[in-house]
Amino acid sequence: MEDVLRPLLVIGGSIAITLVIGWLVDQGLRRSDARHPETPLWGLLRRCRIPFQFVLCAALLRGSYNQAHLARSHTAAIGQLLTLVLIGATAWLVMRIATAIVESTYSRYATATRDPARVRRVRTQVTLIQRVVTAIVGVVAAAAMLLTFPEMRAVGTSMLASAGLLGIVAGIAAQSTLGNLFAGLQIAFGDMVRIGDTVVVDDEWGTVEEITLTFLTVKTWDERRITMPVSYFTSKPFENWSRGGPQMTGTVFFQLDHTAPVEAMREKAHEIVQDCPAWDGRDWTLVVTDTGPTTMEVRALVTARDADSLWTVRCDLRERMIAWLRDEHPYALPRVSTAPAVLPPQDPPRGAAPQDSAPQDDVLFESPGPNGRARRHR
Protein backbone atom coordinates (compact mmCIF):
# COMPACT_ATOMS: atom_id res chain seq x y z
CA MET A 1 0.00 0.00 0.00
CA GLU A 2 2.85 2.32 0.78
CA ASP A 3 4.34 1.71 -2.65
CA VAL A 4 1.15 3.10 -4.19
CA LEU A 5 0.43 5.98 -1.82
CA ARG A 6 3.96 7.33 -1.74
CA PRO A 7 4.19 8.03 -5.54
CA LEU A 8 0.66 9.46 -5.52
CA LEU A 9 1.48 11.78 -2.65
CA VAL A 10 4.77 12.94 -4.20
CA ILE A 11 3.53 13.47 -7.74
CA GLY A 12 -0.02 14.56 -6.84
CA GLY A 13 1.22 16.86 -4.10
CA SER A 14 3.72 18.53 -6.43
CA ILE A 15 1.04 19.12 -9.05
CA ALA A 16 -1.47 20.39 -6.47
CA ILE A 17 1.04 22.77 -4.89
CA THR A 18 1.96 24.02 -8.39
CA LEU A 19 -1.66 24.74 -9.30
CA VAL A 20 -2.45 26.46 -6.01
CA ILE A 21 0.65 28.68 -6.03
CA GLY A 22 0.11 29.50 -9.70
CA TRP A 23 -3.48 30.54 -9.02
CA LEU A 24 -2.45 32.69 -6.05
CA VAL A 25 0.27 34.43 -8.05
CA ASP A 26 -2.17 35.07 -10.92
CA GLN A 27 -4.71 36.59 -8.54
CA GLY A 28 -2.04 38.80 -7.00
CA LEU A 29 -0.98 40.04 -10.45
CA ARG A 30 -4.61 40.65 -11.41
CA ARG A 31 -5.16 42.86 -8.34
CA SER A 32 -1.89 44.72 -8.91
CA ASP A 33 -2.94 45.37 -12.49
CA ALA A 34 -6.26 46.77 -11.31
CA ARG A 35 -4.56 49.05 -8.74
CA HIS A 36 -1.97 50.36 -11.23
CA PRO A 37 -3.70 50.96 -14.56
CA GLU A 38 -1.00 53.43 -15.59
CA THR A 39 1.44 50.60 -16.31
CA PRO A 40 0.75 47.37 -18.26
CA LEU A 41 3.57 45.50 -16.50
CA TRP A 42 1.38 43.48 -14.12
CA GLY A 43 -0.97 42.47 -16.89
CA LEU A 44 1.95 41.39 -19.07
CA LEU A 45 3.48 39.39 -16.22
CA ARG A 46 0.32 37.28 -16.12
CA ARG A 47 1.54 35.71 -19.38
CA CYS A 48 4.32 34.12 -17.31
CA ARG A 49 1.91 31.91 -15.37
CA ILE A 50 2.41 28.77 -17.49
CA PRO A 51 6.25 28.82 -17.56
CA PHE A 52 6.23 29.66 -13.83
CA GLN A 53 4.11 26.59 -13.12
CA PHE A 54 6.43 24.44 -15.23
CA VAL A 55 9.45 25.68 -13.27
CA LEU A 56 7.72 25.14 -9.92
CA CYS A 57 6.46 21.67 -10.78
CA ALA A 58 9.80 20.55 -12.23
CA ALA A 59 11.64 21.84 -9.16
CA LEU A 60 9.25 20.06 -6.74
CA LEU A 61 9.46 16.79 -8.64
CA ARG A 62 13.22 17.05 -8.99
CA GLY A 63 13.62 17.50 -5.25
CA SER A 64 11.10 14.90 -4.10
CA TYR A 65 11.19 12.24 -6.80
CA ASN A 66 13.69 10.11 -4.86
CA GLN A 67 11.12 9.82 -2.06
CA ALA A 68 8.55 8.28 -4.39
CA HIS A 69 10.55 5.06 -4.82
CA LEU A 70 9.14 4.73 -8.32
CA ALA A 71 11.12 3.10 -11.15
CA ARG A 72 14.20 2.79 -9.03
CA SER A 73 16.20 1.29 -11.89
CA HIS A 74 15.64 4.49 -13.92
CA THR A 75 15.98 7.03 -11.14
CA ALA A 76 19.11 8.64 -12.65
CA ALA A 77 17.56 8.95 -16.11
CA ILE A 78 14.35 10.44 -14.75
CA GLY A 79 16.32 12.85 -12.58
CA GLN A 80 18.32 13.89 -15.63
CA LEU A 81 15.10 14.48 -17.58
CA LEU A 82 13.59 16.57 -14.79
CA THR A 83 16.78 18.66 -14.65
CA LEU A 84 16.58 19.35 -18.37
CA VAL A 85 12.91 20.30 -18.05
CA LEU A 86 13.74 22.61 -15.16
CA ILE A 87 16.49 24.37 -17.12
CA GLY A 88 14.30 24.78 -20.20
CA ALA A 89 11.33 26.05 -18.20
CA THR A 90 13.56 28.51 -16.33
CA ALA A 91 14.88 29.89 -19.62
CA TRP A 92 11.29 30.17 -20.90
CA LEU A 93 10.25 32.06 -17.76
CA VAL A 94 13.20 34.47 -17.98
CA MET A 95 12.38 35.23 -21.62
CA ARG A 96 8.73 35.92 -20.77
CA ILE A 97 9.69 38.20 -17.88
CA ALA A 98 12.20 40.11 -20.04
CA THR A 99 9.59 40.51 -22.80
CA ALA A 100 7.02 41.82 -20.32
CA ILE A 101 9.45 44.38 -18.90
CA VAL A 102 10.55 45.56 -22.35
CA GLU A 103 7.00 45.88 -23.68
CA SER A 104 5.87 47.69 -20.53
CA THR A 105 8.75 50.16 -20.77
CA TYR A 106 8.07 50.86 -24.43
CA SER A 107 4.32 51.26 -23.85
CA ARG A 108 4.81 53.77 -21.05
CA TYR A 109 7.35 55.75 -23.08
CA ALA A 110 5.12 55.78 -26.19
CA THR A 111 2.21 57.06 -24.10
CA ALA A 112 4.22 59.82 -22.44
CA THR A 113 6.13 60.97 -25.56
CA ARG A 114 4.49 62.78 -28.45
CA ASP A 115 7.52 62.81 -30.73
CA PRO A 116 7.04 59.99 -33.30
CA ALA A 117 10.76 59.92 -34.14
CA ARG A 118 11.76 59.25 -30.53
CA VAL A 119 9.08 56.60 -30.18
CA ARG A 120 10.38 54.77 -33.26
CA ARG A 121 13.94 55.01 -31.95
CA VAL A 122 13.00 53.51 -28.58
CA ARG A 123 10.97 50.82 -30.30
CA THR A 124 13.96 49.83 -32.40
CA GLN A 125 16.26 49.74 -29.39
CA VAL A 126 13.97 47.73 -27.13
CA THR A 127 13.25 45.26 -29.93
CA LEU A 128 16.94 44.59 -30.47
CA ILE A 129 17.58 44.43 -26.72
CA GLN A 130 14.83 41.86 -26.40
CA ARG A 131 16.39 39.78 -29.18
CA VAL A 132 19.82 39.99 -27.57
CA VAL A 133 18.44 38.87 -24.20
CA THR A 134 16.58 36.00 -25.87
CA ALA A 135 19.72 34.86 -27.68
CA ILE A 136 21.86 35.03 -24.53
CA VAL A 137 19.32 33.15 -22.41
CA GLY A 138 18.95 30.50 -25.10
CA VAL A 139 22.71 29.97 -25.38
CA VAL A 140 23.16 29.79 -21.59
CA ALA A 141 20.27 27.34 -21.25
CA ALA A 142 21.65 25.11 -24.01
CA ALA A 143 25.10 25.15 -22.42
CA ALA A 144 23.64 24.33 -18.99
CA MET A 145 21.71 21.41 -20.48
CA LEU A 146 24.84 20.03 -22.12
CA LEU A 147 26.88 20.35 -18.92
CA THR A 148 24.42 18.12 -17.08
CA PHE A 149 25.80 15.16 -19.03
CA PRO A 150 29.03 13.75 -17.54
CA GLU A 151 30.44 13.06 -21.01
CA MET A 152 30.13 16.72 -21.97
CA ARG A 153 32.01 17.80 -18.85
CA ALA A 154 35.01 15.69 -19.87
CA VAL A 155 34.87 17.05 -23.40
CA GLY A 156 34.61 20.59 -22.05
CA THR A 157 38.00 20.32 -20.38
CA SER A 158 39.75 19.52 -23.65
CA MET A 159 37.72 22.15 -25.51
CA LEU A 160 38.87 24.90 -23.17
CA ALA A 161 42.49 24.08 -24.04
CA SER A 162 41.85 24.86 -27.70
CA ALA A 163 39.39 27.67 -27.15
CA GLY A 164 41.76 30.27 -28.61
CA LEU A 165 42.20 28.41 -31.89
CA LEU A 166 38.51 27.62 -32.15
CA GLY A 167 37.69 31.26 -31.50
CA ILE A 168 39.94 32.39 -34.35
CA VAL A 169 38.49 29.81 -36.74
CA ALA A 170 34.93 30.67 -35.74
CA GLY A 171 35.65 34.38 -36.12
CA ILE A 172 36.96 33.90 -39.64
CA ALA A 173 34.12 31.57 -40.65
CA ALA A 174 31.42 33.83 -39.19
CA GLN A 175 32.96 37.13 -40.18
CA SER A 176 29.90 38.22 -42.15
CA THR A 177 27.49 37.16 -39.39
CA LEU A 178 29.51 38.91 -36.68
CA GLY A 179 29.74 42.03 -38.86
CA ASN A 180 25.96 42.10 -39.22
CA LEU A 181 25.59 41.52 -35.48
CA PHE A 182 27.71 44.54 -34.57
CA ALA A 183 26.05 46.56 -37.34
CA GLY A 184 22.66 45.78 -35.78
CA LEU A 185 23.83 47.05 -32.40
CA GLN A 186 25.26 50.14 -34.09
CA ILE A 187 21.95 50.84 -35.82
CA ALA A 188 19.99 50.33 -32.59
CA PHE A 189 22.04 52.69 -30.44
CA GLY A 190 23.45 54.96 -33.15
CA ASP A 191 19.96 56.05 -34.26
CA MET A 192 20.81 55.67 -37.95
CA VAL A 193 17.53 54.07 -39.02
CA ARG A 194 14.44 53.15 -37.02
CA ILE A 195 11.37 50.99 -37.43
CA GLY A 196 8.79 53.01 -39.36
CA ASP A 197 11.30 55.27 -41.15
CA THR A 198 10.78 56.00 -44.84
CA VAL A 199 13.98 55.12 -46.72
CA VAL A 200 15.25 54.80 -50.30
CA VAL A 201 17.72 51.97 -50.87
CA ASP A 202 18.89 50.82 -54.31
CA ASP A 203 16.32 53.17 -55.93
CA GLU A 204 13.51 51.46 -54.00
CA TRP A 205 11.21 53.55 -51.80
CA GLY A 206 9.69 51.92 -48.73
CA THR A 207 9.19 51.81 -44.96
CA VAL A 208 11.41 49.97 -42.48
CA GLU A 209 9.20 47.18 -41.16
CA GLU A 210 11.58 45.01 -39.11
CA ILE A 211 15.12 45.26 -37.72
CA THR A 212 16.94 42.27 -36.30
CA LEU A 213 20.52 41.68 -35.27
CA THR A 214 21.44 40.39 -38.74
CA PHE A 215 18.96 41.67 -41.33
CA LEU A 216 16.53 44.49 -42.03
CA THR A 217 13.20 44.35 -43.90
CA VAL A 218 11.87 47.24 -46.00
CA LYS A 219 8.23 47.23 -47.12
CA THR A 220 7.90 48.95 -50.51
CA TRP A 221 4.92 51.00 -51.67
CA ASP A 222 3.62 48.04 -53.73
CA GLU A 223 3.73 45.77 -50.63
CA ARG A 224 6.92 43.92 -51.56
CA ARG A 225 9.49 43.10 -48.89
CA ILE A 226 13.17 43.79 -49.45
CA THR A 227 15.42 41.94 -47.00
CA MET A 228 19.02 43.05 -46.74
CA PRO A 229 21.84 42.70 -44.20
CA VAL A 230 22.04 45.45 -41.62
CA SER A 231 25.67 46.01 -42.59
CA TYR A 232 24.35 47.65 -45.78
CA PHE A 233 23.19 50.65 -43.76
CA THR A 234 26.56 51.07 -42.07
CA SER A 235 28.69 50.76 -45.21
CA LYS A 236 26.66 52.43 -47.99
CA PRO A 237 24.79 55.73 -48.28
CA PHE A 238 20.99 55.67 -48.24
CA GLU A 239 18.16 58.18 -48.03
CA ASN A 240 16.21 58.45 -44.78
CA TRP A 241 13.21 60.69 -45.40
CA SER A 242 12.07 60.47 -41.76
CA ARG A 243 15.34 61.77 -40.34
CA GLY A 244 14.81 65.09 -38.58
CA GLY A 245 11.03 65.00 -39.02
CA PRO A 246 8.52 63.43 -41.44
CA GLN A 247 7.67 66.71 -43.27
CA MET A 248 8.69 66.68 -46.91
CA THR A 249 8.79 68.91 -50.00
CA GLY A 250 8.04 67.67 -53.52
CA THR A 251 7.92 69.02 -57.06
CA VAL A 252 5.71 68.59 -60.12
CA PHE A 253 7.08 69.51 -63.58
CA PHE A 254 5.06 70.54 -66.66
CA GLN A 255 6.36 70.82 -70.23
CA LEU A 256 4.17 73.50 -71.87
CA ASP A 257 4.04 75.80 -74.86
CA HIS A 258 5.54 79.27 -74.52
CA THR A 259 2.04 80.77 -74.71
CA ALA A 260 0.93 79.04 -71.48
CA PRO A 261 -0.72 81.45 -68.98
CA VAL A 262 1.74 81.19 -66.08
CA GLU A 263 -0.06 83.66 -63.82
CA ALA A 264 -3.39 81.86 -64.27
CA MET A 265 -1.63 78.54 -63.61
CA ARG A 266 -0.23 79.96 -60.39
CA GLU A 267 -3.70 80.92 -59.18
CA LYS A 268 -5.10 77.53 -60.20
CA ALA A 269 -2.27 75.69 -58.38
CA HIS A 270 -3.05 77.62 -55.19
CA GLU A 271 -6.69 76.67 -55.51
CA ILE A 272 -5.84 72.99 -56.06
CA VAL A 273 -3.51 72.64 -53.04
CA GLN A 274 -6.01 74.40 -50.80
CA ASP A 275 -8.67 71.85 -51.78
CA CYS A 276 -6.31 68.89 -51.19
CA PRO A 277 -6.59 67.46 -47.62
CA ALA A 278 -3.07 65.98 -47.82
CA TRP A 279 -1.41 69.42 -48.15
CA ASP A 280 -0.05 70.61 -44.78
CA GLY A 281 -0.35 74.32 -45.65
CA ARG A 282 3.33 75.15 -45.12
CA ASP A 283 4.42 76.23 -48.61
CA TRP A 284 3.72 76.12 -52.34
CA THR A 285 5.12 77.85 -55.44
CA LEU A 286 4.82 77.73 -59.23
CA VAL A 287 7.58 79.21 -61.41
CA VAL A 288 9.15 78.78 -64.85
CA THR A 289 12.47 77.01 -64.32
CA ASP A 290 13.67 76.37 -67.89
CA THR A 291 12.90 77.07 -71.54
CA GLY A 292 13.69 75.36 -74.82
CA PRO A 293 13.17 75.89 -78.57
CA THR A 294 9.58 74.59 -78.51
CA THR A 295 8.53 74.29 -74.85
CA MET A 296 9.15 75.75 -71.43
CA GLU A 297 9.42 73.94 -68.08
CA VAL A 298 7.07 74.97 -65.26
CA ARG A 299 7.80 73.67 -61.75
CA ALA A 300 5.21 73.46 -58.97
CA LEU A 301 6.49 72.97 -55.41
CA VAL A 302 4.29 71.62 -52.59
CA THR A 303 4.79 70.41 -49.00
CA ALA A 304 3.18 67.64 -46.95
CA ARG A 305 3.37 66.13 -43.48
CA ASP A 306 4.90 62.81 -44.64
CA ALA A 307 5.94 60.87 -47.73
CA ASP A 308 2.52 59.29 -48.36
CA SER A 309 0.73 62.63 -48.14
CA LEU A 310 3.31 64.23 -50.43
CA TRP A 311 2.68 61.59 -53.10
CA THR A 312 -1.06 62.27 -52.88
CA VAL A 313 -0.61 66.04 -53.21
CA ARG A 314 1.70 65.72 -56.23
CA CYS A 315 -0.63 63.33 -58.08
CA ASP A 316 -3.69 65.48 -57.36
CA LEU A 317 -1.97 68.66 -58.52
CA ARG A 318 -0.66 67.02 -61.70
CA GLU A 319 -4.01 65.52 -62.69
CA ARG A 320 -6.15 68.59 -62.00
CA MET A 321 -3.71 71.03 -63.61
CA ILE A 322 -3.49 69.03 -66.84
CA ALA A 323 -7.28 68.70 -66.98
CA TRP A 324 -7.69 72.45 -66.46
CA LEU A 325 -5.17 73.28 -69.18
CA ARG A 326 -6.84 70.85 -71.57
CA ASP A 327 -10.31 72.33 -71.00
CA GLU A 328 -9.56 76.04 -70.49
CA HIS A 329 -6.23 76.66 -72.28
CA PRO A 330 -5.62 73.94 -74.85
CA TYR A 331 -3.17 76.17 -76.72
CA ALA A 332 -0.80 75.91 -73.72
CA LEU A 333 -0.17 72.21 -74.26
CA PRO A 334 2.94 71.26 -76.25
CA ARG A 335 2.52 71.45 -80.03
CA VAL A 336 4.57 70.17 -82.96
CA SER A 337 5.14 72.92 -85.60
CA THR A 338 5.15 71.75 -89.23
CA ALA A 339 5.93 73.59 -92.58
CA PRO A 340 6.33 72.59 -96.25
CA ALA A 341 9.71 71.11 -96.99
CA VAL A 342 12.11 73.21 -99.14
CA LEU A 343 13.97 71.09 -101.69
CA PRO A 344 17.63 71.87 -102.48
CA PRO A 345 18.53 73.19 -106.00
CA GLN A 346 19.35 70.50 -108.61
CA ASP A 347 22.55 70.59 -110.72
CA PRO A 348 22.19 70.40 -114.60
CA PRO A 349 23.15 67.09 -116.33
CA ARG A 350 26.76 66.71 -117.34
CA GLY A 351 27.37 67.81 -121.01
CA ALA A 352 24.22 69.88 -121.32
CA ALA A 353 24.49 73.53 -122.23
CA PRO A 354 23.49 75.82 -119.47
CA GLN A 355 20.19 77.52 -120.00
CA ASP A 356 19.25 80.91 -118.75
CA SER A 357 16.49 80.90 -116.30
CA ALA A 358 14.78 83.93 -117.96
CA PRO A 359 14.05 84.39 -121.73
CA GLN A 360 16.00 87.14 -123.47
CA ASP A 361 14.80 89.49 -126.21
CA ASP A 362 16.31 89.32 -129.74
CA VAL A 363 19.49 91.38 -130.13
CA LEU A 364 19.56 93.93 -132.95
CA PHE A 365 22.79 94.91 -134.68
CA GLU A 366 23.59 96.96 -137.80
CA SER A 367 25.89 96.20 -140.79
CA PRO A 368 26.71 98.41 -143.88
CA GLY A 369 24.73 97.60 -147.02
CA PRO A 370 25.86 97.68 -150.71
CA ASN A 371 24.44 101.14 -151.25
CA GLY A 372 26.07 102.47 -148.13
CA ARG A 373 23.00 102.25 -146.01
CA ALA A 374 23.05 100.36 -142.79
CA ARG A 375 20.98 97.18 -142.42
CA ARG A 376 19.58 95.78 -139.19
CA HIS A 377 19.90 92.07 -138.29
CA ARG A 378 18.55 89.97 -135.46
C-alpha positions in Angstrom: 0.0 0.0 0.0 2.8 2.3 0.8 4.3 1.7 -2.7 1.1 3.1 -4.2 0.4 6.0 -1.8 4.0 7.3 -1.7 4.2 8.0 -5.5 0.7 9.5 -5.5 1.5 11.8 -2.6 4.8 12.9 -4.2 3.5 13.5 -7.7 0.0 14.6 -6.8 1.2 16.9 -4.1 3.7 18.5 -6.4 1.0 19.1 -9.0 -1.5 20.4 -6.5 1.0 22.8 -4.9 2.0 24.0 -8.4 -1.7 24.7 -9.3 -2.4 26.5 -6.0 0.6 28.7 -6.0 0.1 29.5 -9.7 -3.5 30.5 -9.0 -2.4 32.7 -6.1 0.3 34.4 -8.1 -2.2 35.1 -10.9 -4.7 36.6 -8.5 -2.0 38.8 -7.0 -1.0 40.0 -10.4 -4.6 40.7 -11.4 -5.2 42.9 -8.3 -1.9 44.7 -8.9 -2.9 45.4 -12.5 -6.3 46.8 -11.3 -4.6 49.1 -8.7 -2.0 50.4 -11.2 -3.7 51.0 -14.6 -1.0 53.4 -15.6 1.4 50.6 -16.3 0.8 47.4 -18.3 3.6 45.5 -16.5 1.4 43.5 -14.1 -1.0 42.5 -16.9 2.0 41.4 -19.1 3.5 39.4 -16.2 0.3 37.3 -16.1 1.5 35.7 -19.4 4.3 34.1 -17.3 1.9 31.9 -15.4 2.4 28.8 -17.5 6.3 28.8 -17.6 6.2 29.7 -13.8 4.1 26.6 -13.1 6.4 24.4 -15.2 9.4 25.7 -13.3 7.7 25.1 -9.9 6.5 21.7 -10.8 9.8 20.5 -12.2 11.6 21.8 -9.2 9.3 20.1 -6.7 9.5 16.8 -8.6 13.2 17.0 -9.0 13.6 17.5 -5.2 11.1 14.9 -4.1 11.2 12.2 -6.8 13.7 10.1 -4.9 11.1 9.8 -2.1 8.6 8.3 -4.4 10.5 5.1 -4.8 9.1 4.7 -8.3 11.1 3.1 -11.2 14.2 2.8 -9.0 16.2 1.3 -11.9 15.6 4.5 -13.9 16.0 7.0 -11.1 19.1 8.6 -12.7 17.6 8.9 -16.1 14.3 10.4 -14.7 16.3 12.8 -12.6 18.3 13.9 -15.6 15.1 14.5 -17.6 13.6 16.6 -14.8 16.8 18.7 -14.7 16.6 19.3 -18.4 12.9 20.3 -18.1 13.7 22.6 -15.2 16.5 24.4 -17.1 14.3 24.8 -20.2 11.3 26.1 -18.2 13.6 28.5 -16.3 14.9 29.9 -19.6 11.3 30.2 -20.9 10.3 32.1 -17.8 13.2 34.5 -18.0 12.4 35.2 -21.6 8.7 35.9 -20.8 9.7 38.2 -17.9 12.2 40.1 -20.0 9.6 40.5 -22.8 7.0 41.8 -20.3 9.5 44.4 -18.9 10.5 45.6 -22.3 7.0 45.9 -23.7 5.9 47.7 -20.5 8.8 50.2 -20.8 8.1 50.9 -24.4 4.3 51.3 -23.9 4.8 53.8 -21.0 7.4 55.7 -23.1 5.1 55.8 -26.2 2.2 57.1 -24.1 4.2 59.8 -22.4 6.1 61.0 -25.6 4.5 62.8 -28.5 7.5 62.8 -30.7 7.0 60.0 -33.3 10.8 59.9 -34.1 11.8 59.3 -30.5 9.1 56.6 -30.2 10.4 54.8 -33.3 13.9 55.0 -32.0 13.0 53.5 -28.6 11.0 50.8 -30.3 14.0 49.8 -32.4 16.3 49.7 -29.4 14.0 47.7 -27.1 13.3 45.3 -29.9 16.9 44.6 -30.5 17.6 44.4 -26.7 14.8 41.9 -26.4 16.4 39.8 -29.2 19.8 40.0 -27.6 18.4 38.9 -24.2 16.6 36.0 -25.9 19.7 34.9 -27.7 21.9 35.0 -24.5 19.3 33.1 -22.4 19.0 30.5 -25.1 22.7 30.0 -25.4 23.2 29.8 -21.6 20.3 27.3 -21.2 21.6 25.1 -24.0 25.1 25.2 -22.4 23.6 24.3 -19.0 21.7 21.4 -20.5 24.8 20.0 -22.1 26.9 20.4 -18.9 24.4 18.1 -17.1 25.8 15.2 -19.0 29.0 13.8 -17.5 30.4 13.1 -21.0 30.1 16.7 -22.0 32.0 17.8 -18.9 35.0 15.7 -19.9 34.9 17.0 -23.4 34.6 20.6 -22.0 38.0 20.3 -20.4 39.7 19.5 -23.6 37.7 22.1 -25.5 38.9 24.9 -23.2 42.5 24.1 -24.0 41.9 24.9 -27.7 39.4 27.7 -27.1 41.8 30.3 -28.6 42.2 28.4 -31.9 38.5 27.6 -32.2 37.7 31.3 -31.5 39.9 32.4 -34.3 38.5 29.8 -36.7 34.9 30.7 -35.7 35.6 34.4 -36.1 37.0 33.9 -39.6 34.1 31.6 -40.7 31.4 33.8 -39.2 33.0 37.1 -40.2 29.9 38.2 -42.1 27.5 37.2 -39.4 29.5 38.9 -36.7 29.7 42.0 -38.9 26.0 42.1 -39.2 25.6 41.5 -35.5 27.7 44.5 -34.6 26.1 46.6 -37.3 22.7 45.8 -35.8 23.8 47.1 -32.4 25.3 50.1 -34.1 21.9 50.8 -35.8 20.0 50.3 -32.6 22.0 52.7 -30.4 23.4 55.0 -33.1 20.0 56.0 -34.3 20.8 55.7 -38.0 17.5 54.1 -39.0 14.4 53.2 -37.0 11.4 51.0 -37.4 8.8 53.0 -39.4 11.3 55.3 -41.1 10.8 56.0 -44.8 14.0 55.1 -46.7 15.2 54.8 -50.3 17.7 52.0 -50.9 18.9 50.8 -54.3 16.3 53.2 -55.9 13.5 51.5 -54.0 11.2 53.6 -51.8 9.7 51.9 -48.7 9.2 51.8 -45.0 11.4 50.0 -42.5 9.2 47.2 -41.2 11.6 45.0 -39.1 15.1 45.3 -37.7 16.9 42.3 -36.3 20.5 41.7 -35.3 21.4 40.4 -38.7 19.0 41.7 -41.3 16.5 44.5 -42.0 13.2 44.4 -43.9 11.9 47.2 -46.0 8.2 47.2 -47.1 7.9 48.9 -50.5 4.9 51.0 -51.7 3.6 48.0 -53.7 3.7 45.8 -50.6 6.9 43.9 -51.6 9.5 43.1 -48.9 13.2 43.8 -49.4 15.4 41.9 -47.0 19.0 43.1 -46.7 21.8 42.7 -44.2 22.0 45.5 -41.6 25.7 46.0 -42.6 24.4 47.6 -45.8 23.2 50.7 -43.8 26.6 51.1 -42.1 28.7 50.8 -45.2 26.7 52.4 -48.0 24.8 55.7 -48.3 21.0 55.7 -48.2 18.2 58.2 -48.0 16.2 58.5 -44.8 13.2 60.7 -45.4 12.1 60.5 -41.8 15.3 61.8 -40.3 14.8 65.1 -38.6 11.0 65.0 -39.0 8.5 63.4 -41.4 7.7 66.7 -43.3 8.7 66.7 -46.9 8.8 68.9 -50.0 8.0 67.7 -53.5 7.9 69.0 -57.1 5.7 68.6 -60.1 7.1 69.5 -63.6 5.1 70.5 -66.7 6.4 70.8 -70.2 4.2 73.5 -71.9 4.0 75.8 -74.9 5.5 79.3 -74.5 2.0 80.8 -74.7 0.9 79.0 -71.5 -0.7 81.4 -69.0 1.7 81.2 -66.1 -0.1 83.7 -63.8 -3.4 81.9 -64.3 -1.6 78.5 -63.6 -0.2 80.0 -60.4 -3.7 80.9 -59.2 -5.1 77.5 -60.2 -2.3 75.7 -58.4 -3.0 77.6 -55.2 -6.7 76.7 -55.5 -5.8 73.0 -56.1 -3.5 72.6 -53.0 -6.0 74.4 -50.8 -8.7 71.9 -51.8 -6.3 68.9 -51.2 -6.6 67.5 -47.6 -3.1 66.0 -47.8 -1.4 69.4 -48.2 -0.1 70.6 -44.8 -0.4 74.3 -45.7 3.3 75.1 -45.1 4.4 76.2 -48.6 3.7 76.1 -52.3 5.1 77.8 -55.4 4.8 77.7 -59.2 7.6 79.2 -61.4 9.1 78.8 -64.8 12.5 77.0 -64.3 13.7 76.4 -67.9 12.9 77.1 -71.5 13.7 75.4 -74.8 13.2 75.9 -78.6 9.6 74.6 -78.5 8.5 74.3 -74.9 9.1 75.7 -71.4 9.4 73.9 -68.1 7.1 75.0 -65.3 7.8 73.7 -61.8 5.2 73.5 -59.0 6.5 73.0 -55.4 4.3 71.6 -52.6 4.8 70.4 -49.0 3.2 67.6 -46.9 3.4 66.1 -43.5 4.9 62.8 -44.6 5.9 60.9 -47.7 2.5 59.3 -48.4 0.7 62.6 -48.1 3.3 64.2 -50.4 2.7 61.6 -53.1 -1.1 62.3 -52.9 -0.6 66.0 -53.2 1.7 65.7 -56.2 -0.6 63.3 -58.1 -3.7 65.5 -57.4 -2.0 68.7 -58.5 -0.7 67.0 -61.7 -4.0 65.5 -62.7 -6.2 68.6 -62.0 -3.7 71.0 -63.6 -3.5 69.0 -66.8 -7.3 68.7 -67.0 -7.7 72.5 -66.5 -5.2 73.3 -69.2 -6.8 70.8 -71.6 -10.3 72.3 -71.0 -9.6 76.0 -70.5 -6.2 76.7 -72.3 -5.6 73.9 -74.9 -3.2 76.2 -76.7 -0.8 75.9 -73.7 -0.2 72.2 -74.3 2.9 71.3 -76.2 2.5 71.5 -80.0 4.6 70.2 -83.0 5.1 72.9 -85.6 5.2 71.7 -89.2 5.9 73.6 -92.6 6.3 72.6 -96.3 9.7 71.1 -97.0 12.1 73.2 -99.1 14.0 71.1 -101.7 17.6 71.9 -102.5 18.5 73.2 -106.0 19.3 70.5 -108.6 22.5 70.6 -110.7 22.2 70.4 -114.6 23.2 67.1 -116.3 26.8 66.7 -117.3 27.4 67.8 -121.0 24.2 69.9 -121.3 24.5 73.5 -122.2 23.5 75.8 -119.5 20.2 77.5 -120.0 19.3 80.9 -118.7 16.5 80.9 -116.3 14.8 83.9 -118.0 14.1 84.4 -121.7 16.0 87.1 -123.5 14.8 89.5 -126.2 16.3 89.3 -129.7 19.5 91.4 -130.1 19.6 93.9 -133.0 22.8 94.9 -134.7 23.6 97.0 -137.8 25.9 96.2 -140.8 26.7 98.4 -143.9 24.7 97.6 -147.0 25.9 97.7 -150.7 24.4 101.1 -151.2 26.1 102.5 -148.1 23.0 102.2 -146.0 23.1 100.4 -142.8 21.0 97.2 -142.4 19.6 95.8 -139.2 19.9 92.1 -138.3 18.5 90.0 -135.5 
